[in-house]
Amino acid sequence: MNLTDINKFFKEEIPASVLKSIIAQEVQNYTLNLQKLGFSAEVYLIEDMDFYFGKSKLKKLCSVFLDSLLSVDEIAYIADAILLSNSVTFENEEIRDILETFTDPAIHGKLSQHYVISLLSQIED
């Protein structure tokens, strides 16, 4: 996956279904490795642009999860990619911390609709 793919998704230049197909094999490997004790899950990201992640992008990620357009594993993979990139700037540390809760379910618990709905109520404009 490229940062441009993620950017196109957030700018609504490609739908979630296209991003889903771009990352399908990567997410499958990521998920399998997360299930193995002691393994790290690899994230494949080409940092081909600078990327800004703020409140509006966090809300979009929440919305596609609530609308079942992306799975828990796909959301975790995208969140990990954004968090691990040196080319991403965050609006603030709070947004970064919230995004981190979308990653590895073994550490943060499985992302749930209840949690995401409560987050959306907290990050309203």
C-alpha positions as CSV (number, residue, x, y, z in Angstrom):
1,M,0.0,0.0,0.0
2,N,1.1,3.5,-0.7
3,L,0.4,6.6,1.4
4,T,-1.2,8.0,-1.8
5,D,-3.7,5.1,-1.7
6,I,-4.6,6.1,1.9
7,N,-4.8,9.7,0.9
8,K,-7.1,9.0,-2.1
9,F,-9.4,7.0,0.2
10,F,-9.6,9.9,2.7
11,K,-10.2,12.4,-0.1
12,E,-12.9,10.2,-1.5
13,E,-11.1,9.6,-4.8
14,I,-11.4,5.9,-4.3
15,P,-14.1,4.1,-2.3
16,A,-13.4,1.8,0.7
17,S,-13.9,-1.2,-1.6
18,V,-11.0,-0.3,-3.8
19,L,-8.7,0.3,-0.8
20,K,-9.9,-3.0,0.6
21,S,-8.8,-4.8,-2.6
22,I,-5.4,-3.0,-2.6
23,I,-4.6,-4.1,0.9
24,A,-6.3,-7.6,0.9
25,Q,-3.2,-9.8,0.8
26,E,-1.3,-7.5,3.2
27,V,-4.1,-7.6,5.7
28,Q,-4.4,-11.4,5.4
29,N,-0.6,-11.8,6.3
30,Y,-0.9,-9.1,9.0
31,T,-3.9,-10.9,10.7
32,L,-2.2,-14.3,10.5
33,N,0.9,-13.0,12.2
34,L,-1.0,-11.1,14.9
35,Q,-2.5,-14.5,15.9
36,K,0.9,-16.1,16.4
37,L,2.4,-15.6,19.9
38,G,5.7,-13.8,19.7
39,F,5.3,-12.7,16.1
40,S,5.2,-9.2,14.9
41,A,2.8,-8.2,12.2
42,E,4.4,-6.6,9.2
43,V,3.0,-3.5,7.6
44,Y,3.9,-2.7,4.0
45,L,3.8,1.0,3.3
46,I,5.5,3.0,0.6
47,E,5.8,6.5,1.9
48,D,5.4,8.3,-1.4
49,M,4.0,11.6,0.0
50,D,3.6,13.6,3.2
51,F,0.3,12.9,4.9
52,Y,-1.7,14.8,7.5
53,F,-3.9,12.9,9.8
54,G,-6.5,14.9,11.8
55,K,-9.9,14.8,13.3
56,S,-11.8,14.7,10.0
57,K,-9.8,11.6,8.8
58,L,-10.3,9.9,12.2
59,K,-14.1,10.5,11.8
60,K,-14.0,9.0,8.3
61,L,-12.2,5.9,9.6
62,C,-14.8,5.6,12.3
63,S,-17.7,6.0,9.8
64,V,-16.4,3.3,7.4
65,F,-16.0,0.9,10.3
66,L,-19.5,1.6,11.6
67,D,-20.9,1.2,8.0
68,S,-19.1,-2.2,7.8
69,L,-17.1,-1.0,4.7
70,L,-13.8,-2.0,6.3
71,S,-13.3,-4.8,8.8
72,V,-11.6,-4.6,12.2
73,D,-8.4,-6.1,10.7
74,E,-8.4,-3.7,7.8
75,I,-8.9,-0.7,10.1
76,A,-6.0,-2.0,12.4
77,Y,-3.7,-2.4,9.4
78,I,-4.4,1.1,8.1
79,A,-4.0,2.6,11.5
80,D,-0.7,0.8,12.0
81,A,0.5,2.0,8.6
82,I,-0.3,5.6,9.5
83,L,1.2,5.3,12.9
84,L,4.4,3.7,11.8
85,S,5.0,6.2,8.9
86,N,7.7,8.9,9.2
87,S,5.8,10.8,6.5
88,V,2.6,11.4,8.6
89,T,2.0,14.5,10.7
90,F,-0.8,14.3,13.3
91,E,-3.2,17.1,14.2
92,N,-2.3,16.5,17.8
93,E,-1.2,13.8,20.2
94,E,-4.8,13.0,21.3
95,I,-5.7,12.1,17.7
96,R,-2.6,9.9,17.5
97,D,-3.4,8.2,20.8
98,I,-7.0,7.5,19.7
99,L,-5.7,6.1,16.4
100,E,-3.4,3.8,18.3
101,T,-6.4,2.2,20.0
102,F,-7.5,1.0,16.5
103,T,-4.4,-1.3,16.2
104,D,-3.5,-4.7,17.6
105,P,-6.6,-6.2,19.3
106,A,-4.4,-8.3,21.6
107,I,-3.1,-5.1,23.1
108,H,-6.0,-2.6,22.8
109,G,-8.9,-5.0,22.7
110,K,-11.1,-5.7,19.7
111,L,-12.4,-2.5,18.1
112,S,-16.2,-2.4,18.7
113,Q,-19.1,-0.4,17.4
114,H,-19.9,0.8,20.9
115,Y,-16.3,2.2,21.4
116,V,-16.3,3.9,18.0
117,I,-19.7,5.5,18.6
118,S,-18.5,6.8,21.9
119,L,-15.4,8.2,20.2
120,L,-17.4,10.0,17.6
121,S,-19.4,11.7,20.3
122,Q,-16.2,12.9,21.9
123,I,-14.6,14.2,18.8
124,E,-17.5,16.2,17.3
125,D,-16.6,19.7,16.1
